[in-house]
Amino acid sequence: MELRSVPAPSYVTRTHAPEVEDLVVAARQQYPTWGGRKIVRLLDRQDVTPLPAPITVTNILHRHNLIDGKGDSGGDVTTQVQVLLLCSVFRLDLIVPPTGAIARRHRNRSSPRSPYR
């Protein structure tokens, strides 16, 4: 039988020292709203070496079930409703022509009789 070389894997599994993982978990428990970037900055100030990347910290938090799959950027329902209402007001402003003093000002600017007014 002939020995063949095995190709290198296309990915490398890297694990950080258990001490680094413990520091990440402790930081998240102390600051439950912080994500990977802020925790990395905290570890950097504490002179932790090797310093993990923010995505690595996020993966560690997922492994320890400290982050749910929804993410924190979704916002609550009230914020989403406020954004939708604000967008509909702006859309309405684009569809409905202005009235009152604003309309008179716009009419005067676009008047062909007085272009320099």
C-alpha positions in Angstrom: 0.0 0.0 0.0 1.2 3.5 -0.9 1.1 6.3 1.7 -0.5 9.5 0.4 -0.1 12.9 2.0 -3.3 14.2 3.5 -4.2 17.8 2.4 -4.3 20.4 5.1 -7.7 21.3 6.5 -9.3 24.4 5.0 -9.9 25.8 8.5 -8.0 25.9 11.7 -9.8 25.5 15.0 -8.3 27.9 17.5 -9.1 27.9 21.1 -7.9 30.5 23.6 -6.6 29.7 27.0 -9.2 28.9 29.5 -8.1 31.9 31.5 -9.0 34.2 28.6 -12.4 32.5 28.3 -13.0 32.9 32.0 -12.1 36.7 31.7 -14.5 37.1 28.8 -17.3 35.3 30.7 -16.7 37.4 33.8 -16.7 40.6 31.8 -20.0 39.7 30.2 -21.5 38.8 33.6 -20.3 42.1 35.0 -21.5 44.1 32.0 -24.4 42.1 30.5 -25.1 44.6 27.7 -21.5 44.7 26.3 -20.6 42.8 23.2 -17.4 41.6 21.7 -15.8 44.9 20.8 -16.3 46.5 24.2 -15.1 43.4 26.0 -12.0 43.3 23.8 -11.3 46.9 24.8 -11.7 46.0 28.4 -9.3 43.1 28.1 -6.8 45.3 26.2 -6.8 47.8 29.2 -6.2 44.9 31.5 -3.1 43.9 29.3 -4.5 40.4 28.5 -2.3 38.5 26.1 -3.0 37.1 23.6 -5.9 39.5 22.9 -8.8 37.7 21.2 -10.6 39.3 18.2 -14.1 40.7 18.8 -15.6 37.9 16.8 -13.8 35.3 18.9 -15.2 37.0 22.1 -18.7 36.8 20.5 -18.2 33.1 19.7 -17.0 32.5 23.3 -20.2 34.2 24.6 -22.3 32.1 22.3 -20.6 28.9 23.5 -21.4 29.9 27.1 -25.0 30.8 26.2 -24.5 34.4 27.2 -25.8 35.8 23.9 -29.1 34.8 22.4 -29.5 34.5 18.6 -31.6 37.6 18.2 -28.9 40.2 18.7 -29.1 43.5 20.6 -29.5 45.7 17.6 -33.2 44.8 17.0 -34.6 47.2 19.5 -37.8 46.8 21.3 -41.3 47.0 19.8 -41.8 50.6 20.8 -38.7 51.8 19.0 -39.6 49.8 15.9 -43.1 51.4 15.8 -41.7 54.9 16.3 -39.3 54.4 13.4 -42.1 53.1 11.2 -44.3 56.1 12.1 -41.4 58.5 11.4 -40.8 56.9 8.0 -44.4 57.1 7.0 -44.5 60.8 8.0 -41.4 61.5 5.8 -42.9 59.5 2.9 -46.1 61.5 3.3 -44.1 64.7 3.2 -42.6 63.7 -0.1 -46.0 62.7 -1.6 -48.2 65.6 -0.5 -47.1 69.1 -1.7 -46.3 71.6 1.0 -49.0 74.2 2.0 -49.1 77.6 3.6 -46.0 79.8 3.9 -43.7 77.1 2.7 -45.7 76.6 -0.5 -45.7 80.4 -1.2 -41.9 80.5 -0.7 -41.4 77.6 -3.1 -43.8 79.1 -5.6 -41.9 82.4 -5.6 -38.6 80.7 -6.2 -39.8 78.7 -9.2 -41.7 81.6 -10.7 -40.5 82.3 -14.3 -41.4 86.0 -13.9 -38.9 86.6 -11.1 -35.9 84.2 -11.2 -33.8 86.4 -8.9 -36.3 87.0 -6.2 
